[in-house]
Amino acid sequence: MKTTKRIRKFFPLDFYGEDRGWRFVIRAYNAAEVFDALMWRSYLSVRRQDFNLLHLAIETFQYVNDYSEGRIAEVAGSHGTLMRVKMLGPVVEVSALNQAYLDKKLLEENLSSVA
């Protein structure tokens, strides 16, 4: 008796990142993009201002962020009470981030060669 093995579908894989309470998702569509997705998640968790993720996003996801007294500087008027804020996070493809990186480097090279 021959058994057929079911092939599991793992992709797309979503890698969640966070920078100071702001969350985002990096999506990998194949095995070759997994390492890049992990690299982008760690890079953007530290330097998210380098790329406009909302412009590169293919979709968004909703999440609830809790603001407490420890983060009172971020939300004025909380006075120590717990506030729940609904937010939207971007879902960005690895290929879009790679292309944005190449475009940024090309622009920097063009600007430096002109000067």
Biopython code that builds the backbone (N, CA, C, O; Angstrom):
import numpy as np
from Bio.PDB.StructureBuilder import StructureBuilder

atoms = [
    (1, "MET", "N", (0.832, -1.169, 0.000)),
    (1, "MET", "CA", (0.000, 0.000, 0.000)),
    (1, "MET", "C", (0.891, 1.252, 0.000)),
    (1, "MET", "O", (1.740, 1.437, 0.872)),
    (2, "LYS", "N", (0.674, 2.069, -0.969)),
    (2, "LYS", "CA", (1.465, 3.290, -1.096)),
    (2, "LYS", "C", (0.703, 4.453, -0.466)),
    (2, "LYS", "O", (-0.469, 4.691, -0.761)),
    (3, "THR", "N", (1.398, 5.161, 0.402)),
    (3, "THR", "CA", (0.760, 6.329, 1.018)),
    (3, "THR", "C", (1.247, 7.588, 0.308)),
    (3, "THR", "O", (2.406, 7.699, -0.092)),
    (4, "THR", "N", (0.358, 8.489, 0.174)),
    (4, "THR", "CA", (0.740, 9.762, -0.446)),
    (4, "THR", "C", (1.009, 10.776, 0.653)),
    (4, "THR", "O", (0.239, 10.923, 1.602)),
    (5, "LYS", "N", (2.093, 11.448, 0.496)),
    (5, "LYS", "CA", (2.477, 12.446, 1.483)),
    (5, "LYS", "C", (1.868, 13.787, 1.090)),
    (5, "LYS", "O", (1.987, 14.240, -0.048)),
    (6, "ARG", "N", (1.220, 14.398, 2.056)),
    (6, "ARG", "CA", (0.652, 15.714, 1.799)),
    (6, "ARG", "C", (1.752, 16.765, 1.888)),
    (6, "ARG", "O", (2.570, 16.756, 2.807)),
    (7, "ILE", "N", (1.752, 17.636, 0.949)),
    (7, "ILE", "CA", (2.718, 18.730, 0.958)),
    (7, "ILE", "C", (2.069, 19.919, 1.653)),
    (7, "ILE", "O", (1.004, 20.391, 1.255)),
    (8, "ARG", "N", (2.731, 20.382, 2.688)),
    (8, "ARG", "CA", (2.213, 21.528, 3.417)),
    (8, "ARG", "C", (2.594, 22.811, 2.701)),
    (8, "ARG", "O", (3.675, 22.942, 2.126)),
    (9, "LYS", "N", (1.683, 23.729, 2.760)),
    (9, "LYS", "CA", (1.958, 25.032, 2.180)),
    (9, "LYS", "C", (2.360, 25.973, 3.315)),
    (9, "LYS", "O", (1.537, 26.311, 4.166)),
    (10, "PHE", "N", (3.611, 26.389, 3.328)),
    (10, "PHE", "CA", (4.116, 27.268, 4.375)),
    (10, "PHE", "C", (4.104, 28.734, 3.965)),
    (10, "PHE", "O", (4.134, 29.618, 4.821)),
    (11, "PHE", "N", (4.063, 28.991, 2.697)),
    (11, "PHE", "CA", (4.219, 30.361, 2.219)),
    (11, "PHE", "C", (2.881, 30.943, 1.810)),
    (11, "PHE", "O", (2.015, 30.208, 1.337)),
    (12, "PRO", "N", (2.691, 32.224, 1.977)),
    (12, "PRO", "CA", (3.638, 33.239, 2.424)),
    (12, "PRO", "C", (3.833, 33.212, 3.942)),
    (12, "PRO", "O", (2.908, 32.917, 4.699)),
    (13, "LEU", "N", (5.051, 33.526, 4.361)),
    (13, "LEU", "CA", (5.391, 33.633, 5.781)),
    (13, "LEU", "C", (5.420, 35.102, 6.173)),
    (13, "LEU", "O", (5.975, 35.939, 5.461)),
    (14, "ASP", "N", (4.815, 35.403, 7.315)),
    (14, "ASP", "CA", (4.807, 36.770, 7.829)),
    (14, "ASP", "C", (5.733, 36.870, 9.025)),
    (14, "ASP", "O", (5.664, 36.054, 9.944)),
    (15, "PHE", "N", (6.599, 37.870, 9.014)),
    (15, "PHE", "CA", (7.518, 38.141, 10.118)),
    (15, "PHE", "C", (7.125, 39.480, 10.729)),
    (15, "PHE", "O", (7.200, 40.524, 10.081)),
    (16, "TYR", "N", (6.705, 39.428, 11.989)),
    (16, "TYR", "CA", (6.228, 40.628, 12.673)),
    (16, "TYR", "C", (7.385, 41.353, 13.342)),
    (16, "TYR", "O", (8.237, 40.732, 13.977)),
    (17, "GLY", "N", (7.407, 42.667, 13.194)),
    (17, "GLY", "CA", (8.415, 43.502, 13.832)),
    (17, "GLY", "C", (7.747, 44.646, 14.569)),
    (17, "GLY", "O", (6.579, 44.957, 14.337)),
    (18, "GLU", "N", (8.509, 45.270, 15.467)),
    (18, "GLU", "CA", (7.961, 46.369, 16.254)),
    (18, "GLU", "C", (9.060, 47.377, 16.547)),
    (18, "GLU", "O", (10.203, 47.016, 16.828)),
    (19, "ASP", "N", (8.689, 48.639, 16.475)),
    (19, "ASP", "CA", (9.602, 49.723, 16.828)),
    (19, "ASP", "C", (8.832, 50.731, 17.663)),
    (19, "ASP", "O", (7.997, 51.466, 17.137)),
    (20, "ARG", "N", (9.105, 50.770, 18.950)),
    (20, "ARG", "CA", (8.462, 51.693, 19.892)),
    (20, "ARG", "C", (6.940, 51.640, 19.808)),
    (20, "ARG", "O", (6.288, 52.683, 19.754)),
    (21, "GLY", "N", (6.377, 50.458, 19.799)),
    (21, "GLY", "CA", (4.930, 50.305, 19.799)),
    (21, "GLY", "C", (4.292, 50.332, 18.424)),
    (21, "GLY", "O", (3.087, 50.111, 18.304)),
    (22, "TRP", "N", (5.061, 50.594, 17.396)),
    (22, "TRP", "CA", (4.542, 50.623, 16.033)),
    (22, "TRP", "C", (4.898, 49.300, 15.373)),
    (22, "TRP", "O", (6.078, 48.963, 15.271)),
    (23, "ARG", "N", (3.907, 48.546, 14.923)),
    (23, "ARG", "CA", (4.131, 47.192, 14.406)),
    (23, "ARG", "C", (4.028, 47.151, 12.887)),
    (23, "ARG", "O", (3.335, 47.959, 12.269)),
    (24, "PHE", "N", (4.729, 46.200, 12.310)),
    (24, "PHE", "CA", (4.716, 46.010, 10.864)),
    (24, "PHE", "C", (4.952, 44.537, 10.562)),
    (24, "PHE", "O", (5.376, 43.777, 11.432)),
    (25, "VAL", "N", (4.675, 44.138, 9.320)),
    (25, "VAL", "CA", (4.855, 42.755, 8.870)),
    (25, "VAL", "C", (5.704, 42.759, 7.607)),
    (25, "VAL", "O", (5.470, 43.543, 6.688)),
    (26, "ILE", "N", (6.692, 41.871, 7.577)),
    (26, "ILE", "CA", (7.485, 41.635, 6.373)),
    (26, "ILE", "C", (7.063, 40.269, 5.841)),
    (26, "ILE", "O", (7.132, 39.276, 6.565)),
    (27, "ARG", "N", (6.628, 40.208, 4.582)),
    (27, "ARG", "CA", (6.087, 38.971, 4.013)),
    (27, "ARG", "C", (7.057, 38.356, 3.006)),
    (27, "ARG", "O", (7.509, 39.013, 2.069)),
    (28, "ALA", "N", (7.365, 37.067, 3.229)),
    (28, "ALA", "CA", (8.221, 36.295, 2.320)),
    (28, "ALA", "C", (7.345, 35.305, 1.558)),
    (28, "ALA", "O", (6.516, 34.618, 2.153)),
    (29, "TYR", "N", (7.529, 35.235, 0.249)),
    (29, "TYR", "CA", (6.712, 34.357, -0.591)),
    (29, "TYR", "C", (7.395, 33.048, -0.966)),
    (29, "TYR", "O", (6.740, 32.139, -1.476)),
    (30, "ASN", "N", (8.704, 32.933, -0.722)),
    (30, "ASN", "CA", (9.396, 31.678, -1.019)),
    (30, "ASN", "C", (10.585, 31.529, -0.078)),
    (30, "ASN", "O", (10.899, 32.435, 0.694)),
    (31, "ALA", "N", (11.238, 30.378, -0.153)),
    (31, "ALA", "CA", (12.337, 30.079, 0.770)),
    (31, "ALA", "C", (13.527, 31.012, 0.571)),
    (31, "ALA", "O", (14.261, 31.280, 1.522)),
    (32, "ALA", "N", (13.727, 31.505, -0.634)),
    (32, "ALA", "CA", (14.855, 32.401, -0.898)),
    (32, "ALA", "C", (14.680, 33.753, -0.212)),
    (32, "ALA", "O", (15.665, 34.452, 0.025)),
    (33, "GLU", "N", (13.445, 34.133, 0.110)),
    (33, "GLU", "CA", (13.186, 35.437, 0.723)),
    (33, "GLU", "C", (13.169, 35.405, 2.245)),
    (33, "GLU", "O", (13.083, 36.461, 2.872)),
    (34, "VAL", "N", (13.246, 34.231, 2.857)),
    (34, "VAL", "CA", (13.117, 34.127, 4.315)),
    (34, "VAL", "C", (14.258, 34.848, 5.031)),
    (34, "VAL", "O", (14.020, 35.601, 5.975)),
    (35, "PHE", "N", (15.485, 34.621, 4.592)),
    (35, "PHE", "CA", (16.627, 35.276, 5.238)),
    (35, "PHE", "C", (16.550, 36.794, 5.078)),
    (35, "PHE", "O", (16.843, 37.540, 6.012)),
    (36, "ASP", "N", (16.151, 37.246, 3.877)),
    (36, "ASP", "CA", (15.984, 38.684, 3.656)),
    (36, "ASP", "C", (14.902, 39.261, 4.562)),
    (36, "ASP", "O", (15.048, 40.366, 5.083)),
    (37, "ALA", "N", (13.818, 38.514, 4.748)),
    (37, "ALA", "CA", (12.736, 38.991, 5.613)),
    (37, "ALA", "C", (13.205, 39.137, 7.054)),
    (37, "ALA", "O", (12.852, 40.105, 7.729)),
    (38, "LEU", "N", (13.993, 38.187, 7.523)),
    (38, "LEU", "CA", (14.533, 38.288, 8.885)),
    (38, "LEU", "C", (15.474, 39.480, 9.016)),
    (38, "LEU", "O", (15.462, 40.179, 10.029)),
    (39, "MET", "N", (16.287, 39.708, 7.994)),
    (39, "MET", "CA", (17.198, 40.850, 8.011)),
    (39, "MET", "C", (16.423, 42.164, 8.009)),
    (39, "MET", "O", (16.746, 43.076, 8.769)),
    (40, "TRP", "N", (15.403, 42.265, 7.159)),
    (40, "TRP", "CA", (14.612, 43.491, 7.096)),
    (40, "TRP", "C", (13.859, 43.737, 8.397)),
    (40, "TRP", "O", (13.748, 44.879, 8.843)),
    (41, "ARG", "N", (13.346, 42.680, 9.003)),
    (41, "ARG", "CA", (12.627, 42.855, 10.272)),
    (41, "ARG", "C", (13.540, 43.435, 11.339)),
    (41, "ARG", "O", (13.145, 44.354, 12.057)),
    (42, "SER", "N", (14.749, 42.914, 11.452)),
    (42, "SER", "CA", (15.665, 43.432, 12.470)),
    (42, "SER", "C", (16.132, 44.843, 12.119)),
    (42, "SER", "O", (16.267, 45.678, 13.014)),
    (43, "TYR", "N", (16.378, 45.129, 10.854)),
    (43, "TYR", "CA", (16.822, 46.462, 10.440)),
    (43, "TYR", "C", (15.733, 47.505, 10.691)),
    (43, "TYR", "O", (16.003, 48.574, 11.238)),
    (44, "LEU", "N", (14.502, 47.187, 10.290)),
    (44, "LEU", "CA", (13.415, 48.158, 10.429)),
    (44, "LEU", "C", (12.952, 48.312, 11.869)),
    (44, "LEU", "O", (12.350, 49.329, 12.214)),
    (45, "SER", "N", (13.219, 47.329, 12.710)),
    (45, "SER", "CA", (12.884, 47.472, 14.127)),
    (45, "SER", "C", (13.747, 48.539, 14.785)),
    (45, "SER", "O", (13.372, 49.095, 15.817)),
    (46, "VAL", "N", (14.892, 48.823, 14.196)),
    (46, "VAL", "CA", (15.791, 49.840, 14.738)),
    (46, "VAL", "C", (15.694, 51.150, 13.952)),
    (46, "VAL", "O", (15.740, 52.234, 14.533)),
    (47, "ARG", "N", (15.559, 51.041, 12.625)),
    (47, "ARG", "CA", (15.609, 52.238, 11.771)),
    (47, "ARG", "C", (14.437, 52.285, 10.806)),
    (47, "ARG", "O", (14.637, 52.322, 9.592)),
    (48, "ARG", "N", (13.233, 52.284, 11.323)),
    (48, "ARG", "CA", (12.066, 52.252, 10.443)),
    (48, "ARG", "C", (11.896, 53.534, 9.641)),
    (48, "ARG", "O", (11.220, 53.518, 8.613)),
    (49, "GLN", "N", (12.490, 54.652, 10.078)),
    (49, "GLN", "CA", (12.334, 55.923, 9.378)),
    (49, "GLN", "C", (13.107, 55.955, 8.059)),
    (49, "GLN", "O", (12.917, 56.879, 7.267)),
    (50, "ASP", "N", (13.963, 54.981, 7.805)),
    (50, "ASP", "CA", (14.731, 54.960, 6.560)),
    (50, "ASP", "C", (13.869, 54.648, 5.341)),
    (50, "ASP", "O", (14.219, 55.030, 4.224)),
    (51, "PHE", "N", (12.746, 53.956, 5.542)),
    (51, "PHE", "CA", (11.864, 53.587, 4.441)),
    (51, "PHE", "C", (10.424, 53.907, 4.818)),
    (51, "PHE", "O", (10.022, 53.740, 5.969)),
    (52, "ASN", "N", (9.658, 54.366, 3.848)),
    (52, "ASN", "CA", (8.246, 54.657, 4.059)),
    (52, "ASN", "C", (7.453, 53.362, 3.851)),
    (52, "ASN", "O", (7.064, 53.034, 2.731)),
    (53, "LEU", "N", (7.224, 52.641, 4.936)),
    (53, "LEU", "CA", (6.554, 51.345, 4.836)),
    (53, "LEU", "C", (5.097, 51.483, 4.414)),
    (53, "LEU", "O", (4.562, 50.591, 3.755)),
    (54, "LEU", "N", (4.450, 52.576, 4.777)),
    (54, "LEU", "CA", (3.058, 52.766, 4.374)),
    (54, "LEU", "C", (2.948, 52.918, 2.861)),
    (54, "LEU", "O", (1.957, 52.495, 2.266)),
    (55, "HIS", "N", (3.947, 53.512, 2.240)),
    (55, "HIS", "CA", (3.960, 53.660, 0.783)),
    (55, "HIS", "C", (4.227, 52.317, 0.098)),
    (55, "HIS", "O", (3.701, 52.059, -0.985)),
    (56, "LEU", "N", (5.034, 51.470, 0.718)),
    (56, "LEU", "CA", (5.391, 50.172, 0.138)),
    (56, "LEU", "C", (4.391, 49.065, 0.471)),
    (56, "LEU", "O", (4.474, 47.974, -0.095)),
    (57, "ALA", "N", (3.457, 49.324, 1.370)),
    (57, "ALA", "CA", (2.557, 48.281, 1.876)),
    (57, "ALA", "C", (1.610, 47.767, 0.797)),
    (57, "ALA", "O", (1.123, 48.528, -0.038)),
    (58, "ILE", "N", (1.359, 46.459, 0.833)),
    (58, "ILE", "CA", (0.385, 45.857, -0.074)),
    (58, "ILE", "C", (-0.967, 45.704, 0.609)),
    (58, "ILE", "O", (-1.999, 45.602, -0.054)),
    (59, "GLU", "N", (-0.954, 45.689, 1.944)),
    (59, "GLU", "CA", (-2.179, 45.642, 2.735)),
    (59, "GLU", "C", (-1.846, 46.075, 4.156)),
    (59, "GLU", "O", (-0.691, 46.362, 4.471)),
    (60, "THR", "N", (-2.856, 46.119, 5.008)),
    (60, "THR", "CA", (-2.643, 46.497, 6.407)),
    (60, "THR", "C", (-3.305, 45.468, 7.314)),
    (60, "THR", "O", (-4.181, 44.715, 6.887)),
    (61, "PHE", "N", (-2.877, 45.450, 8.559)),
    (61, "PHE", "CA", (-3.516, 44.610, 9.564)),
    (61, "PHE", "C", (-3.837, 45.497, 10.762)),
    (61, "PHE", "O", (-3.160, 46.495, 11.010)),
    (62, "GLN", "N", (-4.870, 45.121, 11.496)),
    (62, "GLN", "CA", (-5.309, 45.927, 12.633)),
    (62, "GLN", "C", (-4.834, 45.283, 13.928)),
    (62, "GLN", "O", (-4.851, 44.061, 14.069)),
    (63, "TYR", "N", (-4.408, 46.127, 14.878)),
    (63, "TYR", "CA", (-4.014, 45.645, 16.195)),
    (63, "TYR", "C", (-4.362, 46.704, 17.223)),
    (63, "TYR", "O", (-4.587, 47.868, 16.890)),
    (64, "VAL", "N", (-4.403, 46.280, 18.482)),
    (64, "VAL", "CA", (-4.729, 47.182, 19.582)),
    (64, "VAL", "C", (-3.470, 47.409, 20.395)),
    (64, "VAL", "O", (-2.789, 46.460, 20.783)),
    (65, "ASN", "N", (-3.165, 48.673, 20.648)),
    (65, "ASN", "CA", (-1.988, 49.043, 21.426)),
    (65, "ASN", "C", (-2.450, 49.602, 22.764)),
    (65, "ASN", "O", (-3.321, 50.470, 22.812)),
    (66, "ASP", "N", (-1.865, 49.106, 23.850)),
    (66, "ASP", "CA", (-2.197, 49.587, 25.189)),
    (66, "ASP", "C", (-1.191, 50.647, 25.604)),
    (66, "ASP", "O", (0.014, 50.397, 25.627)),
    (67, "TYR", "N", (-1.687, 51.820, 25.931)),
    (67, "TYR", "CA", (-0.832, 52.890, 26.439)),
    (67, "TYR", "C", (-1.094, 53.023, 27.927)),
    (67, "TYR", "O", (-2.237, 53.203, 28.346)),
    (68, "SER", "N", (-0.043, 52.934, 28.726)),
    (68, "SER", "CA", (-0.182, 53.029, 30.174)),
    (68, "SER", "C", (0.553, 54.261, 30.677)),
    (68, "SER", "O", (1.020, 55.080, 29.886)),
    (69, "GLU", "N", (0.652, 54.390, 31.988)),
    (69, "GLU", "CA", (1.284, 55.553, 32.600)),
    (69, "GLU", "C", (2.755, 55.668, 32.221)),
    (69, "GLU", "O", (3.287, 56.776, 32.151)),
    (70, "GLY", "N", (3.412, 54.554, 31.979)),
    (70, "GLY", "CA", (4.823, 54.579, 31.620)),
    (70, "GLY", "C", (5.086, 55.227, 30.274)),
    (70, "GLY", "O", (6.201, 55.675, 30.005)),
    (71, "ARG", "N", (4.072, 55.281, 29.431)),
    (71, "ARG", "CA", (4.235, 55.884, 28.106)),
    (71, "ARG", "C", (3.371, 57.133, 27.983)),
    (71, "ARG", "O", (2.815, 57.408, 26.921)),
    (72, "ILE", "N", (3.262, 57.880, 29.066)),
    (72, "ILE", "CA", (2.376, 59.040, 29.090)),
    (72, "ILE", "C", (2.833, 60.131, 28.132)),
    (72, "ILE", "O", (2.015, 60.930, 27.676)),
    (73, "ALA", "N", (4.110, 60.178, 27.823)),
    (73, "ALA", "CA", (4.612, 61.205, 26.907)),
    (73, "ALA", "C", (4.078, 60.999, 25.493)),
    (73, "ALA", "O", (3.975, 61.957, 24.726)),
    (74, "GLU", "N", (3.736, 59.758, 25.141)),
    (74, "GLU", "CA", (3.258, 59.484, 23.792)),
    (74, "GLU", "C", (1.793, 59.850, 23.615)),
    (74, "GLU", "O", (1.385, 60.249, 22.524)),
    (75, "VAL", "N", (0.993, 59.721, 24.672)),
    (75, "VAL", "CA", (-0.430, 60.023, 24.589)),
    (75, "VAL", "C", (-0.750, 61.044, 25.668)),
    (75, "VAL", "O", (-0.720, 60.724, 26.856)),
    (76, "ALA", "N", (-1.051, 62.247, 25.269)),
    (76, "ALA", "CA", (-1.329, 63.302, 26.243)),
    (76, "ALA", "C", (-2.714, 63.106, 26.848)),
    (76, "ALA", "O", (-3.653, 62.708, 26.159)),
    (77, "GLY", "N", (-2.826, 63.385, 28.120)),
    (77, "GLY", "CA", (-4.118, 63.342, 28.791)),
    (77, "GLY", "C", (-4.521, 61.994, 29.324)),
    (77, "GLY", "O", (-5.688, 61.813, 29.670)),
    (78, "SER", "N", (-3.616, 61.031, 29.412)),
    (78, "SER", "CA", (-4.017, 59.709, 29.896)),
    (78, "SER", "C", (-4.097, 59.659, 31.415)),
    (78, "SER", "O", (-4.903, 58.901, 31.954)),
    (79, "HIS", "N", (-3.286, 60.447, 32.127)),
    (79, "HIS", "CA", (-3.309, 60.559, 33.593)),
    (79, "HIS", "C", (-3.260, 59.208, 34.291)),
    (79, "HIS", "O", (-3.969, 58.996, 35.275)),
    (80, "GLY", "N", (-2.445, 58.306, 33.802)),
    (80, "GLY", "CA", (-2.229, 57.032, 34.466)),
    (80, "GLY", "C", (-3.259, 55.968, 34.156)),
    (80, "GLY", "O", (-3.128, 54.842, 34.636)),
    (81, "THR", "N", (-4.265, 56.273, 33.384)),
    (81, "THR", "CA", (-5.264, 55.274, 33.043)),
    (81, "THR", "C", (-4.823, 54.525, 31.791)),
    (81, "THR", "O", (-4.096, 55.057, 30.952)),
    (82, "LEU", "N", (-5.272, 53.300, 31.685)),
    (82, "LEU", "CA", (-4.925, 52.472, 30.537)),
    (82, "LEU", "C", (-5.785, 52.877, 29.343)),
    (82, "LEU", "O", (-7.012, 52.914, 29.433)),
    (83, "MET", "N", (-5.138, 53.174, 28.243)),
    (83, "MET", "CA", (-5.854, 53.539, 27.020)),
    (83, "MET", "C", (-5.592, 52.480, 25.965)),
    (83, "MET", "O", (-4.453, 52.057, 25.770)),
    (84, "ARG", "N", (-6.631, 52.059, 25.296)),
    (84, "ARG", "CA", (-6.497, 51.110, 24.187)),
    (84, "ARG", "C", (-6.714, 51.876, 22.887)),
    (84, "ARG", "O", (-7.746, 52.514, 22.682)),
    (85, "VAL", "N", (-5.721, 51.793, 22.025)),
    (85, "VAL", "CA", (-5.768, 52.521, 20.762)),
    (85, "VAL", "C", (-5.708, 51.516, 19.617)),
    (85, "VAL", "O", (-4.796, 50.692, 19.545)),
    (86, "LYS", "N", (-6.701, 51.594, 18.714)),
    (86, "LYS", "CA", (-6.685, 50.727, 17.536)),
    (86, "LYS", "C", (-5.774, 51.353, 16.495)),
    (86, "LYS", "O", (-5.878, 52.539, 16.181)),
    (87, "MET", "N", (-4.873, 50.524, 15.964)),
    (87, "MET", "CA", (-3.896, 51.015, 14.993)),
    (87, "MET", "C", (-3.851, 50.078, 13.793)),
    (87, "MET", "O", (-4.296, 48.933, 13.862)),
    (88, "LEU", "N", (-3.304, 50.585, 12.692)),
    (88, "LEU", "CA", (-3.098, 49.785, 11.492)),
    (88, "LEU", "C", (-1.605, 49.658, 11.231)),
    (88, "LEU", "O", (-0.864, 50.640, 11.284)),
    (89, "GLY", "N", (-1.182, 48.448, 10.951)),
    (89, "GLY", "CA", (0.217, 48.204, 10.623)),
    (89, "GLY", "C", (0.344, 47.786, 9.168)),
    (89, "GLY", "O", (-0.543, 47.110, 8.647)),
    (90, "PRO", "N", (1.424, 48.170, 8.500)),
    (90, "PRO", "CA", (1.604, 47.812, 7.093)),
    (90, "PRO", "C", (2.148, 46.397, 6.907)),
    (90, "PRO", "O", (2.913, 45.903, 7.735)),
    (91, "VAL", "N", (1.750, 45.758, 5.820)),
    (91, "VAL", "CA", (2.305, 44.474, 5.390)),
    (91, "VAL", "C", (3.120, 44.758, 4.131)),
    (91, "VAL", "O", (2.578, 45.206, 3.121)),
    (92, "VAL", "N", (4.427, 44.494, 4.197)),
    (92, "VAL", "CA", (5.336, 44.854, 3.105)),
    (92, "VAL", "C", (6.024, 43.598, 2.588)),
    (92, "VAL", "O", (6.469, 42.758, 3.370)),
    (93, "GLU", "N", (6.108, 43.474, 1.270)),
    (93, "GLU", "CA", (6.795, 42.340, 0.656)),
    (93, "GLU", "C", (8.308, 42.548, 0.686)),
    (93, "GLU", "O", (8.792, 43.679, 0.635)),
    (94, "VAL", "N", (9.040, 41.448, 0.769)),
    (94, "VAL", "CA", (10.501, 41.503, 0.760)),
    (94, "VAL", "C", (10.999, 42.101, -0.552)),
    (94, "VAL", "O", (11.932, 42.903, -0.555)),
    (95, "SER", "N", (10.385, 41.718, -1.654)),
    (95, "SER", "CA", (10.836, 42.229, -2.953)),
    (95, "SER", "C", (10.667, 43.742, -3.052)),
    (95, "SER", "O", (11.495, 44.414, -3.668)),
    (96, "ALA", "N", (9.612, 44.286, -2.459)),
    (96, "ALA", "CA", (9.411, 45.742, -2.474)),
    (96, "ALA", "C", (10.484, 46.447, -1.653)),
    (96, "ALA", "O", (10.969, 47.507, -2.047)),
    (97, "LEU", "N", (10.854, 45.869, -0.522)),
    (97, "LEU", "CA", (11.912, 46.462, 0.298)),
    (97, "LEU", "C", (13.266, 46.389, -0.404)),
    (97, "LEU", "O", (14.039, 47.346, -0.370)),
    (98, "ASN", "N", (13.552, 45.254, -1.038)),
    (98, "ASN", "CA", (14.812, 45.129, -1.775)),
    (98, "ASN", "C", (14.889, 46.156, -2.903)),
    (98, "ASN", "O", (15.936, 46.765, -3.120)),
    (99, "GLN", "N", (13.779, 46.350, -3.621)),
    (99, "GLN", "CA", (13.755, 47.323, -4.714)),
    (99, "GLN", "C", (13.891, 48.747, -4.179)),
    (99, "GLN", "O", (14.588, 49.565, -4.779)),
    (100, "ALA", "N", (13.236, 49.052, -3.064)),
    (100, "ALA", "CA", (13.357, 50.383, -2.462)),
    (100, "ALA", "C", (14.789, 50.648, -2.015)),
    (100, "ALA", "O", (15.283, 51.769, -2.140)),
    (101, "TYR", "N", (15.454, 49.628, -1.496)),
    (101, "TYR", "CA", (16.851, 49.769, -1.086)),
    (101, "TYR", "C", (17.748, 50.063, -2.294)),
    (101, "TYR", "O", (18.605, 50.944, -2.238)),
    (102, "LEU", "N", (17.543, 49.316, -3.386)),
    (102, "LEU", "CA", (18.345, 49.545, -4.592)),
    (102, "LEU", "C", (18.098, 50.939, -5.168)),
    (102, "LEU", "O", (19.035, 51.609, -5.602)),
    (103, "ASP", "N", (16.837, 51.375, -5.173)),
    (103, "ASP", "CA", (16.515, 52.713, -5.664)),
    (103, "ASP", "C", (17.167, 53.791, -4.810)),
    (103, "ASP", "O", (17.664, 54.789, -5.330)),
    (104, "LYS", "N", (17.164, 53.586, -3.505)),
    (104, "LYS", "CA", (17.773, 54.560, -2.595)),
    (104, "LYS", "C", (19.281, 54.641, -2.818)),
    (104, "LYS", "O", (19.843, 55.737, -2.844)),
    (105, "LYS", "N", (19.941, 53.496, -2.979)),
    (105, "LYS", "CA", (21.387, 53.481, -3.228)),
    (105, "LYS", "C", (21.724, 54.129, -4.574)),
    (105, "LYS", "O", (22.707, 54.861, -4.679)),
    (106, "LEU", "N", (20.919, 53.864, -5.592)),
    (106, "LEU", "CA", (21.142, 54.454, -6.908)),
    (106, "LEU", "C", (20.985, 55.972, -6.851)),
    (106, "LEU", "O", (21.769, 56.698, -7.464)),
    (107, "LEU", "N", (19.992, 56.450, -6.130)),
    (107, "LEU", "CA", (19.786, 57.888, -5.972)),
    (107, "LEU", "C", (20.954, 58.532, -5.234)),
    (107, "LEU", "O", (21.403, 59.615, -5.608)),
    (108, "GLU", "N", (21.446, 57.872, -4.192)),
    (108, "GLU", "CA", (22.596, 58.399, -3.455)),
    (108, "GLU", "C", (23.844, 58.456, -4.334)),
    (108, "GLU", "O", (24.612, 59.414, -4.255)),
    (109, "GLU", "N", (24.053, 57.438, -5.171)),
    (109, "GLU", "CA", (25.203, 57.431, -6.077)),
    (109, "GLU", "C", (25.098, 58.543, -7.114)),
    (109, "GLU", "O", (26.088, 59.201, -7.433)),
    (110, "ASN", "N", (23.889, 58.749, -7.640)),
    (110, "ASN", "CA", (23.695, 59.810, -8.627)),
    (110, "ASN", "C", (23.923, 61.186, -8.016)),
    (110, "ASN", "O", (24.512, 62.059, -8.652)),
    (111, "LEU", "N", (23.464, 61.382, -6.796)),
    (111, "LEU", "CA", (23.656, 62.670, -6.135)),
    (111, "LEU", "C", (25.119, 62.909, -5.795)),
    (111, "LEU", "O", (25.600, 64.038, -5.892)),
    (112, "SER", "N", (25.828, 61.863, -5.398)),
    (112, "SER", "CA", (27.243, 62.034, -5.056)),
    (112, "SER", "C", (28.106, 62.243, -6.304)),
    (112, "SER", "O", (29.130, 62.921, -6.232)),
    (113, "SER", "N", (27.711, 61.674, -7.441)),
    (113, "SER", "CA", (28.490, 61.862, -8.665)),
    (113, "SER", "C", (28.274, 63.252, -9.259)),
    (113, "SER", "O", (29.158, 63.777, -9.937)),
    (114, "VAL", "N", (27.122, 63.847, -9.016)),
    (114, "VAL", "CA", (26.830, 65.187, -9.515)),
    (114, "VAL", "C", (27.598, 66.229, -8.723)),
    (114, "VAL", "O", (28.065, 67.218, -9.288)),
    (115, "ALA", "N", (27.731, 66.021, -7.428)),
    (115, "ALA", "CA", (28.384, 67.020, -6.565)),
    (115, "ALA", "C", (29.869, 67.068, -6.719)),
    (115, "ALA", "O", (30.533, 67.862, -6.052)),
]
sb = StructureBuilder()
sb.init_structure("model")
sb.init_model(0)
sb.init_chain("A")
sb.init_seg("    ")
for serial, (resi, resn, name, xyz) in enumerate(atoms, 1):
    if name == "N":
        sb.init_residue(resn, " ", resi, " ")
    sb.init_atom(name, np.array(xyz, "f"), 0.0, 1.0, " ", f" {name:<3s}", serial, name[0])
structure = sb.get_structure()
